[in-house]
């Protein structure tokens, strides 16, 4: 039976029953990229550390009561392929803000950059942050292959994902997308250098993006020649619209070819909703799971998408309309709905049916954790039954196991007129 969304369900889902500690998985994002440098035989390794303000705990400054601050230690360590440490640095960092509201913190972050100069070889970059207010520690590491760009006749740097380009004093300012997740960006850029160290006058540069099934979803090409100012270092920006991208991981292949030389490099990025708690690989199942919060025509509209990408877009649009705080990255209603669905699967699944499809799962998803559960599994001359009480809602639900195999069914349907909301 398809149900109509209730005002009660929305109100219950908006309530913050998930603590900040449960939500957060890490304190920062990390990206490590390799570029040419003028430091002799060494290349430049850029370490980007993005710290979302929402992952930090801000306290009012003792020196200035109008300022909130968070302090953390940033530790960066680099080991070569033999495990020997070639770089180590610990810095004391502080983030200050005039605001400490949830919406402001969710929309802002600080990006810290360290430029290291290393000889060609394979390295492991380890980064950790210790947040002083919460005593939390978070660790990330990346492998990086440092290239010898100066000796190659034609080469390409690592590829940076850029979330925004701006002009300032005649210069192009770039904002790196350190998470390499373009889920909340309408248009992003692939930024890289083509290094030409040969006598050929022209270099053709092509970009191809493929999805997880190796299907091409984007391609572009351009030619750089000596008359347009070709030099050893040539910046390239590829603008990419995410409008028709399905959710998933994508592979980027950049190829550069001159008359006598060619080279290529691969990179990757993700297109994922920041807070979506489940993978998008089975969009049909995800649409089915909306039966407790979506109308029949809304579900039909999503199912009627001609491709998975179109279904995913309609699915995300549905959740955007339910977002109580659209200016933040987190959709609290969506997160709470799927948190309850996951718990329902864990608690109420049987050998024959997933927990979210059971009567107990349905009640739990809609109303949340009962205030009291009165269990009667073994009474004489009585089938097993449970009574769930929701005191604040003045609601009580009776479940009976008629089969004796843990298949508890509601005695009275919950969809009476008091909870219907048409809009």
Secondary structure, DSSP 8 states (H G I E B T S, - for coil): ------HHHHHHHHS--S-HHHH---S-EEEEEEE--SSTTEEEEEEEEEEEGGGS--EE-SS-TT-EEEEEEEEEEEEETTS-EEEEEEEEEEEEES---HHHHHH-EEEEEEEEEEESEEEEEEEEEEETTTTEEEEEEEEEEE--GGGSSEEE---EEEEEEEEETTEEEEEE-TT-B-TT-SEEEEEEEEEE-SS-SEEEEEEEEE-TT--EEEEEEEEEEGGGT--SEEEEEEEEE-TT--SEEEEEEEEEE-SS-EEEEEEEEEE--TT--S-SS-HHHHHHGGGGTS-HHHHHHHHT-SSHHHHHHHHHHHHHHH-S-TTSS--HHHHHHHHHHHHHHHHH--SSS-GGGSHHHHHHHHH-S-SEEEEESS-TTS--EEEEEETTTTEEEEEEESSSSS-EEESS-S--GGG----
